[in-house]
Every structure is written in C-alpha cells, then in structure tokens.
Amino acid sequence: MKIFHYLTVCLVLAIWHGNAIADLVVIANPQSGIEKLSKDEVINLYMGRNRKLASGINALPVDLATSNVEKARFYSMLVNKNLPEINSYWARLMFSGQGTPPHQADTSDEVMDIVSSNKGAIGYIERKKLDKRVKLIYDPNINN
C-alpha cells in the first residue's frame, strides 16, 4: 500500500512539475516580524536547523500531512527530496534526540488557521489560498 501511495505521488509530481510546483508559497503570521525569507532560511526552518525566526520569535513550522500532495511538491521544490527521504531524515534526528519534525496539519485551511493564530508559525499553501490573515514571506518565483 505504501509503495502504491509513493508511486501515485510520484506520478502526480511528474504531471504537475512545471507551473504547479511554483504555485506553493510560504506564509507567516503578520505579527511575526518577518518581511521575507530566503530559500536557505526556509530550508533551515523546515529541516530543523533553526528554531527561531530572524525576528527572535520561536519558530513553529507547519507541515501538511504526508498524504497531502502539496507536501511532496513542497519538499521537492525546497530540497529536491521525496517524502520517504524527508521521513528518514526526521526519523534519524528524532532517534538521536537532535530535533522534532514540523507541526502537522491535515489541510491547507488548518495551516492557515495555525499560522494566523500563532506569531511564530510559518506554513506553505497554494498561492490561490492566500488571504489577509497571513503574510507571504517566500515565493519561489521571486526568491531564489
């Protein structure tokens, strides 16, 4: 069953690879003190290397559930890794006591709710879901 899910995600990624990957953006709470992040800063937050935002606030990266196709697209875009590689990375860090993975959300709407109600939260969503409750802080089409 896991292999079927993995192959399905890979197929979807192959079909969506072009413009669809670029429609994901990283958002933050407007009170975070963050205007923009670089790709490296986003990587460091999502891979557990940094635990604070540049503003000094404790970071709360929010990840979509593994079953969500956007999660696979996000990590492919961000670090060129597939979900099994990301899961293995976090398993090693957790086993060695060196970190914990990002907070999990089931849907983009839940990501929006968490980010809009927590100063240090950041998340990723499709661009078309942006609204005034959050601030765009990383756009892969603009920030390289």
C-alpha positions as CSV (number, residue, x, y, z in Angstrom):
1,M,0.0,0.0,0.0
2,K,2.8,2.4,0.8
3,I,4.5,1.8,-2.5
4,F,1.2,2.5,-4.3
5,H,0.9,5.8,-2.4
6,Y,4.5,6.7,-3.2
7,L,4.1,5.8,-6.9
8,T,0.9,7.9,-7.1
9,V,2.6,10.9,-5.5
10,C,5.5,10.5,-8.0
11,L,3.1,10.3,-10.9
12,V,1.2,13.4,-9.8
13,L,4.5,15.2,-9.3
14,A,5.7,14.4,-12.8
15,I,2.4,15.7,-14.2
16,W,2.4,18.9,-12.1
17,H,6.2,19.5,-12.2
18,G,6.1,22.7,-14.3
19,N,3.9,25.5,-13.0
20,A,2.2,23.6,-10.3
21,I,5.3,23.4,-8.1
22,A,5.8,27.2,-8.3
23,D,2.2,27.9,-7.1
24,L,3.2,27.0,-3.5
25,V,4.2,29.9,-1.3
26,V,5.4,30.2,2.3
27,I,3.4,32.3,4.7
28,A,3.8,33.7,8.2
29,N,1.7,35.4,10.8
30,P,1.6,39.2,10.1
31,Q,2.9,39.8,13.7
32,S,6.0,37.6,13.2
33,G,8.3,40.5,12.4
34,I,9.3,38.7,9.2
35,E,9.0,40.5,5.8
36,K,10.7,38.0,3.6
37,L,12.8,34.8,3.9
38,S,15.4,33.4,1.5
39,K,15.2,29.8,0.3
40,D,18.0,28.9,2.6
41,E,16.2,30.4,5.6
42,V,13.1,28.4,4.7
43,I,15.1,25.2,4.3
44,N,16.8,25.8,7.7
45,L,13.5,26.2,9.4
46,Y,11.8,23.2,7.8
47,M,14.8,21.0,8.2
48,G,15.1,21.8,11.9
49,R,18.4,23.7,11.7
50,N,17.0,26.9,13.0
51,R,14.4,27.0,15.8
52,K,13.9,30.8,15.8
53,L,12.7,33.2,13.2
54,A,15.1,36.1,12.3
55,S,12.9,38.3,14.5
56,G,13.8,36.2,17.5
57,I,10.4,34.6,17.9
58,N,10.4,30.8,18.4
59,A,9.6,29.2,15.0
60,L,6.6,26.9,14.5
61,P,7.0,25.4,11.0
62,V,3.7,23.8,9.9
63,D,3.8,20.9,7.5
64,L,0.9,19.2,5.7
65,A,0.2,15.6,6.4
66,T,2.2,13.0,4.5
67,S,-1.0,12.1,2.5
68,N,-1.2,15.6,1.1
69,V,0.3,16.0,-2.4
70,E,1.3,19.6,-1.6
71,K,3.8,18.3,1.0
72,A,5.6,16.2,-1.7
73,R,5.6,19.2,-4.0
74,F,7.0,21.5,-1.3
75,Y,9.9,19.3,-0.3
76,S,10.7,18.5,-4.0
77,M,10.8,22.3,-4.7
78,L,12.6,23.2,-1.5
79,V,15.3,20.5,-1.0
80,N,14.8,18.2,-4.1
81,K,13.9,15.3,-1.8
82,N,10.9,12.9,-1.9
83,L,8.8,12.1,1.2
84,P,10.5,8.9,2.1
85,E,13.8,10.7,2.2
86,I,12.3,13.5,4.4
87,N,10.7,10.9,6.7
88,S,14.0,9.1,7.0
89,Y,15.8,12.4,7.7
90,W,13.4,13.2,10.6
91,A,13.5,9.6,11.9
92,R,17.3,9.9,12.3
93,L,17.1,13.3,14.0
94,M,14.3,12.2,16.4
95,F,16.1,8.9,17.3
96,S,19.3,10.9,18.1
97,G,17.4,13.5,20.1
98,Q,18.5,16.3,17.8
99,G,15.1,17.6,16.7
100,T,11.5,17.2,16.1
101,P,9.7,17.5,12.7
102,P,7.4,20.4,11.9
103,H,3.9,20.5,13.4
104,Q,1.5,18.6,11.2
105,A,-1.7,19.9,9.7
106,D,-4.3,17.9,7.7
107,T,-5.3,20.6,5.3
108,S,-4.3,24.0,3.9
109,D,-7.2,25.5,5.8
110,E,-5.7,24.2,9.0
111,V,-2.3,25.6,8.0
112,M,-3.9,29.0,7.6
113,D,-5.7,28.8,11.0
114,I,-2.5,27.8,12.8
115,V,-0.3,30.4,11.1
116,S,-2.9,33.2,11.6
117,S,-3.2,32.4,15.3
118,N,0.5,31.9,16.2
119,K,3.1,34.6,15.9
120,G,6.0,32.2,15.2
121,A,4.1,29.9,12.8
122,I,5.1,29.6,9.2
123,G,3.5,27.3,6.6
124,Y,3.1,26.6,2.9
125,I,-0.1,26.8,0.9
126,E,-1.1,27.2,-2.7
127,R,-0.9,30.9,-3.8
128,K,-4.6,31.0,-4.6
129,K,-5.5,30.4,-1.0
130,L,-3.7,33.5,0.3
131,D,-5.8,35.9,2.3
132,K,-5.3,38.9,4.7
133,R,-4.9,36.7,7.8
134,V,-1.3,35.8,6.7
135,K,1.7,37.3,5.1
136,L,3.6,36.0,2.0
137,I,7.2,35.6,3.1
138,Y,8.7,33.3,0.4
139,D,7.8,32.9,-3.2
140,P,9.9,30.5,-5.2
141,N,9.2,32.5,-8.4
142,I,10.7,35.7,-6.9
143,N,13.1,34.4,-4.1
144,N,15.8,32.1,-5.4
